[in-house]
Amino acid sequence: MEKKILARLKAKDRTVSSALTEGKRAKTVGAHMIAELTGCSFDTLNDEKKIKEAMLNASAAAKFTVLDVLIKRFDPQGVTALLLLSESHFSIHTWPELGYAAVDMFTCSKTCDPYEAFKVVVNYLKPKKYTTKEMARGPDVV
């Protein structure tokens, strides 16, 4: 199923279900993926070095071009990490006390693969459960 979704995201044109587009083919500029991860370990979610390592390895797997890295560990817990990409952005926000992480990836490249990045993130954070959602982005989608 992931490959079907990825193929849809990489397509130059795709049908968009919207009352505004009435099912017509729509030109898109990129793909936006969000994920909710639960049941992750407190220690992993509170470790800014581990989060950074996960994101950089995920970026390499997805063929993202990292321009800048910003990571903030909060007191008493939690990490927010943002990678500025040539293709757009990749962020992870953690709530260790809840075992929860929010992941957000937007790419305007047809050669980058956000699902490859997501697989690496899952491998690092080891959630007990997760969901993903994707959406096409572009002027014809509204």
C-alpha positions in Angstrom: 0.0 0.0 0.0 2.9 2.4 0.8 4.2 2.1 -2.8 0.7 3.0 -4.2 0.6 6.1 -2.0 4.2 7.0 -2.9 3.3 6.6 -6.6 0.4 9.0 -6.2 2.5 11.5 -4.3 5.2 11.4 -7.0 2.8 11.8 -9.9 2.9 15.1 -11.8 -0.9 15.3 -11.9 -3.4 13.4 -9.8 -7.1 13.5 -9.3 -8.0 15.4 -6.2 -11.2 14.7 -4.3 -12.6 18.1 -3.6 -15.8 20.0 -4.2 -13.6 22.8 -5.6 -11.8 20.7 -8.2 -14.8 18.4 -8.9 -12.5 15.4 -9.4 -10.4 17.0 -12.1 -6.7 16.4 -12.6 -4.7 18.8 -10.4 -1.2 20.0 -10.7 0.7 19.7 -7.4 4.0 21.0 -6.2 4.7 18.5 -3.5 3.8 15.9 -1.0 3.2 16.5 2.7 3.3 13.6 5.2 2.4 13.7 8.8 2.7 10.8 11.3 1.6 10.2 14.9 3.8 7.7 16.8 2.8 6.4 20.2 4.3 4.0 22.7 7.9 5.2 22.2 10.4 5.1 25.1 10.8 8.1 27.3 14.6 8.0 27.0 14.6 7.9 23.2 12.1 10.8 22.9 14.1 12.9 25.4 17.5 12.4 23.7 18.2 15.2 21.3 21.3 13.4 19.9 19.3 10.3 19.1 16.5 12.4 17.4 19.2 14.3 15.4 20.9 11.0 14.4 17.5 9.5 13.4 16.6 12.5 11.3 19.9 12.8 9.5 19.9 9.1 8.7 16.3 9.3 7.6 17.2 12.2 5.4 20.0 10.3 3.7 17.7 7.3 3.1 15.1 9.6 1.5 17.7 11.6 -0.5 16.7 14.8 1.2 19.2 17.7 0.9 19.8 19.1 4.5 20.5 22.8 4.5 20.3 23.4 8.3 19.5 21.7 11.6 17.8 23.2 14.6 17.3 21.2 17.7 16.0 22.2 21.1 15.7 20.1 24.2 13.1 21.4 26.7 13.2 21.2 30.5 12.0 19.0 32.1 11.5 16.9 28.9 10.8 17.0 25.2 12.7 17.7 22.0 11.8 19.7 18.9 14.0 19.2 15.9 13.7 20.9 12.5 15.7 20.2 9.4 15.5 22.8 6.7 15.7 21.0 3.4 16.4 22.2 -0.1 13.1 20.3 -0.9 11.3 22.0 2.1 11.3 20.7 5.7 11.3 17.7 8.1 10.4 18.1 11.8 9.9 15.9 14.9 8.3 17.1 18.1 8.4 14.8 21.1 6.4 14.4 24.4 8.4 11.8 26.3 6.0 11.8 29.2 3.3 10.7 26.8 5.5 8.3 24.7 4.4 10.4 21.7 6.1 11.9 18.7 4.7 14.1 15.9 6.5 13.8 12.6 6.1 16.2 9.6 7.7 16.0 6.2 7.1 18.2 3.2 9.0 17.7 0.0 8.6 19.3 -3.4 10.9 16.8 -5.0 9.8 13.9 -7.2 13.1 12.1 -6.5 13.0 12.2 -2.7 11.1 9.4 -0.9 9.5 10.5 2.5 8.4 6.9 3.1 12.1 5.8 3.2 12.7 8.5 5.7 9.7 7.4 7.8 10.9 3.8 7.9 14.2 5.0 9.4 12.3 7.2 12.0 10.2 4.2 13.0 13.4 2.1 13.4 14.9 4.6 15.7 11.8 5.6 17.8 10.3 2.1 17.9 6.7 3.1 18.4 4.1 0.5 19.5 1.7 2.1 17.2 1.7 4.8 14.4 -0.5 6.3 11.8 0.5 8.3 8.7 -1.5 10.8 6.6 -0.4 12.3 3.3 -1.7 15.1 1.2 -0.9 16.6 -2.1 0.1 20.3 -2.0 -0.3 22.9 -4.7 -2.4 25.7 -6.1 -4.9 23.4 -7.8 -5.6 21.4 -4.6 -7.4 24.2 -2.8 
